[in-house]
């Protein structure tokens, strides 16, 4: 016969597992929200830092009712910006997303991917995704100012979460 204590222990374990933060399961897109405060004086990606496995799909969704945003990889093919994604990775540019529109990419090359919002880079609207284990690839590290293209604004450079913090926490939300 199953005791009440056994049922409570199982139920508590299930609840604890559901309450624990997790990354999305393989095959499910991981969502990054584009947001802004009500007076549009501050805009951001949430999360700003994320670690995923190779082959994971990332979906950006614009939840800011007052602004259009982009999710754009730092790469010379995108407005002659410095390359801040791994060698061999395909750069992306969502184009302008109106409120409630979304854009997705699947990242397969291990390394560090930095991205930004075209109209709000100068406001520090940037983010970083780590795919797999960045230490395995020599091209995975990101210098403060990657070669080529126009230098990144200082506010953007300061906004990126560290690779160590993303590796340690898995998800970094804006503070």
TIRO-2110 file (N, C-alpha, C; in Angstrom, 1 decimal):
// TIRO-2110
0.8, -1.2, 0.0, N, 1, A
0.0, 0.0, 0.0, CA, 1, A
0.9, 1.2, 0.0, C, 1, A
0.5, 2.2, -0.8, N, 2, A
1.3, 3.5, -0.9, CA, 2, A
0.9, 4.4, 0.3, C, 2, A
1.9, 4.9, 1.0, N, 3, A
1.6, 5.7, 2.1, CA, 3, A
1.4, 7.2, 1.7, C, 3, A
0.7, 7.9, 2.6, N, 4, A
0.5, 9.4, 2.3, CA, 4, A
1.9, 10.1, 2.2, C, 4, A
2.8, 9.7, 3.1, N, 5, A
4.1, 10.3, 3.1, CA, 5, A
4.8, 10.1, 1.8, C, 5, A
4.7, 8.9, 1.2, N, 6, A
5.4, 8.6, -0.1, CA, 6, A
4.8, 9.5, -1.2, C, 6, A
3.5, 9.7, -1.2, N, 7, A
2.8, 10.5, -2.2, CA, 7, A
3.3, 12.0, -2.0, C, 7, A
3.3, 12.5, -0.8, N, 8, A
3.8, 13.8, -0.6, CA, 8, A
5.2, 14.0, -1.0, C, 8, A
6.1, 13.1, -0.7, N, 9, A
7.5, 13.2, -1.1, CA, 9, A
7.6, 13.2, -2.6, C, 9, A
6.9, 12.4, -3.3, N, 10, A
6.9, 12.4, -4.8, CA, 10, A
6.4, 13.7, -5.4, C, 10, A
5.2, 14.1, -4.8, N, 11, A
4.6, 15.4, -5.3, CA, 11, A
5.6, 16.6, -5.0, C, 11, A
6.2, 16.6, -3.8, N, 12, A
7.1, 17.7, -3.5, CA, 12, A
8.3, 17.7, -4.5, C, 12, A
8.8, 16.5, -4.8, N, 13, A
9.9, 16.4, -5.7, CA, 13, A
9.6, 16.9, -7.1, C, 13, A
8.3, 16.6, -7.6, N, 14, A
7.9, 17.0, -8.9, CA, 14, A
7.7, 18.6, -8.9, C, 14, A
7.2, 19.1, -7.8, N, 15, A
7.0, 20.6, -7.7, CA, 15, A
8.4, 21.3, -7.7, C, 15, A
9.3, 20.7, -7.0, N, 16, A
10.7, 21.3, -6.9, CA, 16, A
11.3, 21.3, -8.3, C, 16, A
11.1, 20.2, -9.0, N, 17, A
11.7, 20.1, -10.4, CA, 17, A
11.1, 21.1, -11.3, C, 17, A
9.8, 21.4, -11.2, N, 18, A
9.1, 22.3, -12.0, CA, 18, A
9.5, 23.8, -11.7, C, 18, A
9.8, 24.0, -10.5, N, 19, A
10.2, 25.4, -10.1, CA, 19, A
11.6, 25.7, -10.4, C, 19, A
12.5, 24.8, -10.7, N, 20, A
13.9, 25.0, -11.0, CA, 20, A
14.0, 25.6, -12.4, C, 20, A
14.8, 26.7, -12.5, N, 21, A
14.9, 27.3, -13.9, CA, 21, A
15.7, 26.3, -14.8, C, 21, A
15.3, 26.3, -16.0, N, 22, A
16.0, 25.4, -17.0, CA, 22, A
16.1, 26.0, -18.3, C, 22, A
17.0, 25.6, -19.1, N, 23, A
17.1, 25.9, -20.5, CA, 23, A
16.1, 25.1, -21.2, C, 23, A
15.7, 25.5, -22.4, N, 24, A
14.7, 24.7, -23.2, CA, 24, A
15.3, 23.4, -23.6, C, 24, A
14.4, 22.4, -23.8, N, 25, A
14.8, 21.1, -24.2, CA, 25, A
15.2, 21.1, -25.6, C, 25, A
16.0, 20.1, -26.1, N, 26, A
16.5, 20.1, -27.4, CA, 26, A
15.2, 20.1, -28.3, C, 26, A
15.3, 20.8, -29.4, N, 27, A
14.2, 20.9, -30.3, CA, 27, A
13.2, 22.1, -30.0, C, 27, A
13.2, 22.6, -28.8, N, 28, A
12.4, 23.7, -28.4, CA, 28, A
13.3, 25.0, -28.6, C, 28, A
12.8, 26.0, -29.3, N, 29, A
13.5, 27.3, -29.4, CA, 29, A
13.7, 27.9, -28.0, C, 29, A
14.9, 28.6, -27.8, N, 30, A
15.1, 29.4, -26.6, CA, 30, A
14.7, 30.8, -27.0, C, 30, A
14.0, 31.4, -26.2, N, 31, A
13.5, 32.8, -26.5, CA, 31, A
14.3, 33.9, -25.8, C, 31, A
14.6, 34.9, -26.6, N, 32, A
15.2, 36.1, -26.2, CA, 32, A
14.2, 37.2, -26.5, C, 32, A
13.8, 37.9, -25.4, N, 33, A
12.8, 39.0, -25.6, CA, 33, A
13.4, 40.3, -25.8, C, 33, A
12.9, 41.1, -26.7, N, 34, A
13.3, 42.5, -27.0, CA, 34, A
12.3, 43.4, -26.2, C, 34, A
12.9, 44.2, -25.3, N, 35, A
12.0, 44.9, -24.4, CA, 35, A
12.4, 46.4, -24.3, C, 35, A
11.5, 47.2, -23.8, N, 36, A
11.8, 48.6, -23.5, CA, 36, A
10.9, 49.1, -22.4, C, 36, A
11.3, 50.1, -21.7, N, 37, A
10.4, 50.7, -20.6, CA, 37, A
9.3, 51.5, -21.3, C, 37, A
8.3, 51.9, -20.6, N, 38, A
7.1, 52.6, -21.2, CA, 38, A
7.4, 53.9, -21.9, C, 38, A
8.5, 54.6, -21.4, N, 39, A
8.8, 55.9, -22.1, CA, 39, A
9.9, 55.7, -23.2, C, 39, A
10.3, 54.5, -23.5, N, 40, A
11.3, 54.2, -24.5, CA, 40, A
12.6, 54.7, -24.2, C, 40, A
12.9, 55.1, -22.9, N, 41, A
14.2, 55.7, -22.6, CA, 41, A
15.3, 54.6, -22.3, C, 41, A
14.8, 53.3, -22.2, N, 42, A
15.8, 52.2, -22.0, CA, 42, A
15.2, 51.0, -22.8, C, 42, A
16.1, 50.3, -23.5, N, 43, A
15.8, 49.1, -24.3, CA, 43, A
16.8, 48.1, -24.0, C, 43, A
16.4, 46.8, -24.1, N, 44, A
17.3, 45.7, -23.8, CA, 44, A
16.8, 44.3, -24.4, C, 44, A
17.7, 43.4, -24.4, N, 45, A
17.4, 42.0, -24.7, CA, 45, A
17.3, 41.3, -23.3, C, 45, A
16.4, 40.3, -23.2, N, 46, A
16.3, 39.5, -22.0, CA, 46, A
16.0, 38.1, -22.4, C, 46, A
17.0, 37.2, -22.1, N, 47, A
18.2, 37.4, -21.4, CA, 47, A
19.2, 38.1, -22.3, C, 47, A
20.3, 38.7, -21.6, N, 48, A
21.3, 39.3, -22.3, CA, 48, A
22.5, 38.4, -22.6, C, 48, A
22.5, 37.3, -21.8, N, 49, A
23.5, 36.2, -22.0, CA, 49, A
22.9, 34.9, -21.9, C, 49, A
23.4, 33.9, -22.7, N, 50, A
22.7, 32.6, -22.8, CA, 50, A
23.7, 31.6, -23.3, C, 50, A
23.6, 30.4, -22.7, N, 51, A
24.5, 29.3, -23.2, CA, 51, A
23.5, 28.2, -23.7, C, 51, A
23.8, 27.7, -24.9, N, 52, A
23.0, 26.6, -25.5, CA, 52, A
23.9, 25.6, -26.1, C, 52, A
23.3, 24.5, -26.5, N, 53, A
24.1, 23.4, -27.2, CA, 53, A
24.1, 23.6, -28.7, C, 53, A
25.1, 23.1, -29.4, N, 54, A
25.0, 23.2, -30.9, CA, 54, A
23.7, 22.6, -31.4, C, 54, A
23.2, 23.3, -32.4, N, 55, A
22.0, 22.9, -33.1, CA, 55, A
20.7, 23.5, -32.4, C, 55, A
20.9, 24.3, -31.4, N, 56, A
19.8, 24.9, -30.7, CA, 56, A
19.2, 26.1, -31.5, C, 56, A
17.9, 26.2, -31.5, N, 57, A
17.3, 27.4, -32.2, CA, 57, A
17.1, 28.5, -31.2, C, 57, A
17.4, 29.7, -31.6, N, 58, A
17.1, 30.9, -30.8, CA, 58, A
16.1, 31.7, -31.5, C, 58, A
15.1, 32.1, -30.7, N, 59, A
14.0, 33.0, -31.3, CA, 59, A
13.9, 34.3, -30.5, C, 59, A
14.1, 35.4, -31.2, N, 60, A
13.9, 36.7, -30.7, CA, 60, A
12.5, 37.1, -30.9, C, 60, A
11.9, 37.7, -29.9, N, 61, A
10.5, 38.2, -30.1, CA, 61, A
10.5, 39.7, -29.5, C, 61, A
9.9, 40.6, -30.3, N, 62, A
9.8, 41.9, -29.9, CA, 62, A
8.6, 42.1, -29.0, C, 62, A
8.8, 42.3, -27.7, N, 63, A
7.7, 42.5, -26.8, CA, 63, A
7.6, 44.0, -26.3, C, 63, A
8.3, 44.9, -27.0, N, 64, A
8.4, 46.3, -26.8, CA, 64, A
7.3, 47.0, -27.6, C, 64, A
6.2, 47.4, -27.0, N, 65, A
5.1, 48.0, -27.8, CA, 65, A
5.5, 49.4, -28.4, C, 65, A
6.6, 50.0, -28.0, N, 66, A
6.9, 51.3, -28.5, CA, 66, A
8.1, 51.4, -29.5, C, 66, A
8.7, 50.3, -29.8, N, 67, A
9.9, 50.3, -30.7, CA, 67, A
10.0, 49.1, -31.6, C, 67, A
10.6, 49.4, -32.7, N, 68, A
11.1, 48.3, -33.6, CA, 68, A
12.5, 47.9, -33.2, C, 68, A
12.8, 46.6, -33.3, N, 69, A
14.2, 46.2, -33.0, CA, 69, A
14.7, 45.2, -34.0, C, 69, A
16.0, 45.0, -34.0, N, 70, A
16.6, 43.9, -34.8, CA, 70, A
17.4, 43.0, -33.9, C, 70, A
17.7, 41.8, -34.4, N, 71, A
18.6, 40.9, -33.8, CA, 71, A
19.7, 40.7, -34.9, C, 71, A
20.8, 41.2, -34.8, N, 72, A
21.8, 41.3, -35.8, CA, 72, A
23.2, 40.8, -35.3, C, 72, A
23.8, 39.8, -36.0, N, 73, A
25.1, 39.3, -35.6, CA, 73, A
26.2, 40.3, -36.0, C, 73, A
27.1, 40.5, -35.1, N, 74, A
28.3, 41.3, -35.4, CA, 74, A
29.1, 40.5, -36.5, C, 74, A
29.1, 41.1, -37.7, N, 75, A
29.8, 40.4, -38.8, CA, 75, A
30.0, 41.5, -39.9, C, 75, A
31.1, 41.4, -40.7, N, 76, A
31.2, 42.4, -41.8, CA, 76, A
30.1, 42.3, -42.8, C, 76, A
29.4, 41.2, -43.0, N, 77, A
28.3, 41.2, -43.9, CA, 77, A
27.1, 42.0, -43.4, C, 77, A
27.1, 42.3, -42.2, N, 78, A
26.0, 43.1, -41.6, CA, 78, A
26.5, 44.5, -41.3, C, 78, A
26.4, 45.4, -42.3, N, 79, A
26.7, 46.8, -42.1, CA, 79, A
28.2, 47.0, -41.8, C, 79, A
29.0, 46.1, -42.3, N, 80, A
30.5, 46.2, -42.2, CA, 80, A
30.9, 46.3, -40.7, C, 80, A
30.2, 45.6, -39.9, N, 81, A
30.5, 45.5, -38.4, CA, 81, A
31.7, 44.5, -38.2, C, 81, A
32.4, 44.7, -37.1, N, 82, A
33.5, 43.7, -36.8, CA, 82, A
32.9, 42.3, -36.6, C, 82, A
33.7, 41.3, -36.9, N, 83, A
33.2, 39.9, -36.7, CA, 83, A
33.4, 39.5, -35.3, C, 83, A
32.2, 39.2, -34.6, N, 84, A
32.2, 38.7, -33.2, CA, 84, A
31.4, 37.4, -33.1, C, 84, A
31.4, 36.6, -34.1, N, 85, A
30.8, 35.3, -34.1, CA, 85, A
31.9, 34.3, -34.6, C, 85, A
31.8, 33.0, -34.3, N, 86, A
32.9, 32.1, -34.7, CA, 86, A
33.1, 32.0, -36.3, C, 86, A
34.3, 31.8, -36.7, N, 87, A
34.7, 31.5, -38.1, CA, 87, A
33.8, 30.4, -38.6, C, 87, A
33.2, 30.5, -39.7, N, 88, A
32.4, 29.5, -40.3, CA, 88, A
31.0, 29.5, -39.9, C, 88, A
30.6, 30.4, -38.9, N, 89, A
29.2, 30.5, -38.6, CA, 89, A
28.5, 31.5, -39.5, C, 89, A
27.3, 31.3, -39.8, N, 90, A
26.5, 32.1, -40.7, CA, 90, A
26.0, 33.4, -39.9, C, 90, A
26.3, 34.6, -40.4, N, 91, A
25.8, 35.8, -39.8, CA, 91, A
24.3, 35.9, -40.1, C, 91, A
23.6, 36.6, -39.2, N, 92, A
22.1, 36.8, -39.4, CA, 92, A
21.8, 38.2, -39.2, C, 92, A
20.7, 38.6, -39.7, N, 93, A
20.1, 40.0, -39.5, CA, 93, A
18.6, 39.8, -39.6, C, 93, A
17.9, 40.1, -38.6, N, 94, A
16.4, 39.9, -38.6, CA, 94, A
15.7, 40.9, -39.4, C, 94, A
16.3, 42.0, -39.7, N, 95, A
15.6, 43.2, -40.2, CA, 95, A
14.7, 43.7, -39.1, C, 95, A
14.0, 44.8, -39.3, N, 96, A
13.3, 45.4, -38.3, CA, 96, A
12.0, 44.6, -37.9, C, 96, A
11.9, 44.3, -36.6, N, 97, A
10.8, 43.5, -36.1, CA, 97, A
9.8, 44.5, -35.4, C, 97, A
8.6, 44.5, -35.8, N, 98, A
7.6, 45.3, -35.2, CA, 98, A
7.1, 44.6, -33.9, C, 98, A
6.4, 45.3, -33.0, N, 99, A
5.9, 44.6, -31.8, CA, 99, A
5.2, 43.3, -32.1, C, 99, A
5.6, 42.3, -31.3, N, 100, A
5.0, 40.9, -31.4, CA, 100, A
5.5, 40.1, -32.6, C, 100, A
6.4, 40.6, -33.4, N, 101, A
7.0, 39.9, -34.5, CA, 101, A
8.2, 39.1, -33.9, C, 101, A
8.6, 38.0, -34.6, N, 102, A
9.8, 37.2, -34.1, CA, 102, A
10.7, 36.8, -35.3, C, 102, A
11.8, 36.3, -34.9, N, 103, A
12.9, 35.9, -35.8, CA, 103, A
13.6, 34.8, -35.2, C, 103, A
14.0, 33.8, -36.0, N, 104, A
14.8, 32.6, -35.4, CA, 104, A
16.0, 32.3, -36.2, C, 104, A
17.0, 31.8, -35.5, N, 105, A
18.2, 31.2, -36.2, CA, 105, A
18.6, 29.9, -35.4, C, 105, A
19.2, 29.0, -36.1, N, 106, A
19.7, 27.8, -35.4, CA, 106, A
21.3, 27.9, -35.5, C, 106, A
21.9, 27.8, -34.3, N, 107, A
23.3, 28.0, -34.2, CA, 107, A
24.0, 26.6, -34.0, C, 107, A
24.9, 26.3, -35.0, N, 108, A
25.5, 25.0, -35.0, CA, 108, A
27.0, 25.0, -34.7, C, 108, A
27.7, 26.1, -34.9, N, 109, A
29.1, 26.2, -34.7, CA, 109, A
29.4, 26.6, -33.3, C, 109, A
30.2, 25.8, -32.6, N, 110, A
30.6, 26.2, -31.2, CA, 110, A
31.3, 27.5, -31.1, C, 110, A
31.1, 28.3, -30.1, N, 111, A
31.8, 29.5, -29.9, CA, 111, A
30.9, 30.6, -29.3, C, 111, A
31.4, 31.8, -29.3, N, 112, A
30.8, 33.0, -28.7, CA, 112, A
30.2, 33.8, -29.9, C, 112, A
28.9, 34.1, -29.7, N, 113, A
28.1, 34.9, -30.7, CA, 113, A
27.7, 36.2, -30.1, C, 113, A
28.2, 37.3, -30.5, N, 114, A
27.7, 38.6, -30.0, CA, 114, A
26.7, 39.2, -31.1, C, 114, A
25.6, 39.8, -30.6, N, 115, A
24.6, 40.4, -31.5, CA, 115, A
24.2, 41.7, -30.9, C, 115, A
23.5, 42.5, -31.7, N, 116, A
23.0, 43.8, -31.3, CA, 116, A
21.7, 44.2, -32.0, C, 116, A
21.1, 45.2, -31.6, N, 117, A
20.0, 45.8, -32.2, CA, 117, A
20.5, 47.0, -33.0, C, 117, A
20.3, 47.0, -34.3, N, 118, A
20.8, 48.1, -35.2, CA, 118, A
20.4, 49.5, -34.7, C, 118, A
19.2, 49.8, -34.5, N, 119, A
18.9, 51.2, -34.1, CA, 119, A
19.2, 51.5, -32.6, C, 119, A
19.5, 50.5, -31.8, N, 120, A
19.8, 50.8, -30.4, CA, 120, A
21.1, 50.3, -29.9, C, 120, A
22.1, 50.0, -30.8, N, 121, A
23.4, 49.6, -30.3, CA, 121, A
24.0, 50.7, -29.4, C, 121, A
23.8, 52.0, -29.8, N, 122, A
24.4, 53.1, -29.1, CA, 122, A
23.7, 53.3, -27.7, C, 122, A
22.6, 52.6, -27.5, N, 123, A
22.0, 52.5, -26.2, CA, 123, A
22.4, 51.3, -25.4, C, 123, A
23.3, 50.5, -25.9, N, 124, A
23.8, 49.3, -25.2, CA, 124, A
22.9, 48.1, -25.4, C, 124, A
22.1, 48.1, -26.4, N, 125, A
21.2, 46.9, -26.6, CA, 125, A
22.0, 45.8, -27.4, C, 125, A
22.7, 45.0, -26.7, N, 126, A
23.5, 43.9, -27.2, CA, 126, A
23.3, 42.7, -26.4, C, 126, A
23.7, 41.6, -26.9, N, 127, A
23.6, 40.3, -26.2, CA, 127, A
24.7, 39.3, -26.6, C, 127, A
24.8, 38.3, -25.9, N, 128, A
25.9, 37.3, -26.1, CA, 128, A
25.3, 35.9, -25.9, C, 128, A
25.6, 35.0, -26.9, N, 129, A
25.2, 33.6, -26.8, CA, 129, A
26.4, 32.8, -26.9, C, 129, A
26.5, 31.8, -26.0, N, 130, A
27.6, 30.8, -26.1, CA, 130, A
27.0, 29.5, -26.5, C, 130, A
27.6, 29.0, -27.6, N, 131, A
27.2, 27.7, -28.1, CA, 131, A
28.2, 26.6, -27.8, C, 131, A
27.8, 25.6, -27.0, N, 132, A
28.7, 24.5, -26.6, CA, 132, A
29.8, 25.0, -25.6, C, 132, A
31.0, 24.5, -25.8, N, 133, A
32.2, 24.8, -25.0, CA, 133, A
33.1, 25.8, -25.7, C, 133, A
33.1, 27.1, -25.4, N, 134, A
33.9, 28.0, -26.2, CA, 134, A
35.4, 27.8, -26.2, C, 134, A
35.9, 27.1, -25.1, N, 135, A
37.3, 26.8, -25.0, CA, 135, A
37.9, 25.9, -26.1, C, 135, A
37.0, 25.1, -26.7, N, 136, A
37.5, 24.1, -27.7, CA, 136, A
37.9, 24.7, -29.0, C, 136, A
37.4, 25.9, -29.3, N, 137, A
37.7, 26.5, -30.6, CA, 137, A
38.5, 27.7, -30.5, C, 137, A
39.7, 27.8, -31.2, N, 138, A
40.5, 29.0, -31.1, CA, 138, A
39.8, 30.2, -31.5, C, 138, A
38.9, 30.2, -32.4, N, 139, A
38.1, 31.4, -32.8, CA, 139, A
37.0, 31.8, -31.9, C, 139, A
36.9, 31.0, -30.8, N, 140, A
35.7, 31.2, -29.9, CA, 140, A
35.8, 32.4, -29.0, C, 140, A
37.0, 32.8, -28.7, N, 141, A
37.2, 34.0, -27.8, CA, 141, A
36.9, 35.3, -28.5, C, 141, A
36.4, 36.3, -27.8, N, 142, A
36.0, 37.5, -28.4, CA, 142, A
36.9, 38.6, -27.8, C, 142, A
37.6, 39.4, -28.6, N, 143, A
38.4, 40.5, -28.1, CA, 143, A
37.5, 41.7, -27.9, C, 143, A
38.0, 42.6, -27.1, N, 144, A
37.2, 43.8, -26.8, CA, 144, A
36.8, 44.5, -28.0, C, 144, A
37.7, 44.7, -28.9, N, 145, A
37.4, 45.3, -30.2, CA, 145, A
37.9, 44.4, -31.3, C, 145, A
37.0, 43.7, -31.9, N, 146, A
37.4, 42.7, -33.0, CA, 146, A
37.9, 43.5, -34.2, C, 146, A
38.8, 43.0, -35.0, N, 147, A
39.3, 43.7, -36.1, CA, 147, A
38.3, 43.9, -37.2, C, 147, A
38.4, 44.9, -37.9, N, 148, A
37.5, 45.2, -39.1, CA, 148, A
36.3, 46.0, -38.6, C, 148, A
35.8, 46.8, -39.5, N, 149, A
34.6, 47.5, -39.3, CA, 149, A
34.8, 48.7, -38.3, C, 149, A
33.7, 49.4, -38.0, N, 150, A
33.7, 50.5, -37.1, CA, 150, A
33.7, 49.9, -35.7, C, 150, A
34.5, 50.6, -34.8, N, 151, A
34.6, 50.1, -33.4, CA, 151, A
33.2, 50.1, -32.7, C, 151, A
33.0, 49.2, -31.8, N, 152, A
31.8, 49.1, -31.0, CA, 152, A
31.7, 50.3, -30.1, C, 152, A
30.5, 50.9, -29.8, N, 153, A
30.4, 51.9, -28.8, CA, 153, A
30.8, 51.4, -27.5, C, 153, A
31.4, 52.2, -26.6, N, 154, A
31.8, 51.8, -25.3, CA, 154, A
30.7, 51.3, -24.5, C, 154, A
29.5, 51.9, -24.6, N, 155, A
28.3, 51.4, -23.8, CA, 155, A
27.9, 50.0, -24.2, C, 155, A
28.1, 49.6, -25.5, N, 156, A
27.8, 48.3, -25.9, CA, 156, A
28.9, 47.3, -25.4, C, 156, A
30.1, 47.7, -25.4, N, 157, A
31.2, 46.8, -24.9, CA, 157, A
31.0, 46.5, -23.4, C, 157, A
30.5, 47.5, -22.7, N, 158, A
30.3, 47.4, -21.2, CA, 158, A
29.1, 46.5, -20.9, C, 158, A
28.2, 46.5, -21.8, N, 159, A
26.9, 45.7, -21.6, CA, 159, A
27.0, 44.2, -21.7, C, 159, A
28.0, 43.7, -22.5, N, 160, A
28.1, 42.3, -22.7, CA, 160, A
28.4, 41.6, -21.3, C, 160, A
27.6, 40.5, -21.0, N, 161, A
28.0, 39.7, -19.8, CA, 161, A
29.3, 39.0, -20.2, C, 161, A
30.1, 38.6, -19.1, N, 162, A
31.3, 37.9, -19.4, CA, 162, A
31.0, 36.5, -19.8, C, 162, A
32.0, 35.9, -20.5, N, 163, A
31.8, 34.5, -20.9, CA, 163, A
31.8, 33.6, -19.7, C, 163, A
32.6, 33.9, -18.7, N, 164, A
32.7, 33.1, -17.4, CA, 164, A
31.3, 33.1, -16.7, C, 164, A
30.7, 34.3, -16.7, N, 165, A
29.4, 34.4, -16.0, CA, 165, A
28.3, 33.6, -16.8, C, 165, A
28.3, 33.7, -18.1, N, 166, A
27.3, 32.9, -18.9, CA, 166, A
27.6, 31.4, -18.7, C, 166, A
28.9, 31.0, -18.7, N, 167, A
29.2, 29.6, -18.5, CA, 167, A
28.7, 29.1, -17.1, C, 167, A
28.9, 29.9, -16.1, N, 168, A
28.6, 29.6, -14.7, CA, 168, A
27.1, 29.5, -14.5, C, 168, A
26.4, 30.5, -15.0, N, 169, A
24.9, 30.7, -14.8, CA, 169, A
24.0, 30.1, -15.8, C, 169, A
24.5, 30.0, -17.1, N, 170, A
23.7, 29.5, -18.2, CA, 170, A
22.8, 30.5, -18.8, C, 170, A
22.1, 31.3, -18.0, N, 171, A
21.3, 32.4, -18.4, CA, 171, A
21.6, 33.7, -17.6, C, 171, A
21.9, 34.8, -18.3, N, 172, A
22.2, 36.0, -17.6, CA, 172, A
21.1, 37.0, -18.0, C, 172, A
20.4, 37.5, -17.0, N, 173, A
19.3, 38.5, -17.2, CA, 173, A
19.9, 39.9, -17.0, C, 173, A
19.3, 40.9, -17.5, N, 174, A
19.8, 42.3, -17.3, CA, 174, A
19.6, 42.6, -15.8, C, 174, A
20.5, 43.4, -15.3, N, 175, A
20.4, 43.8, -13.9, CA, 175, A
19.8, 45.2, -13.7, C, 175, A
END
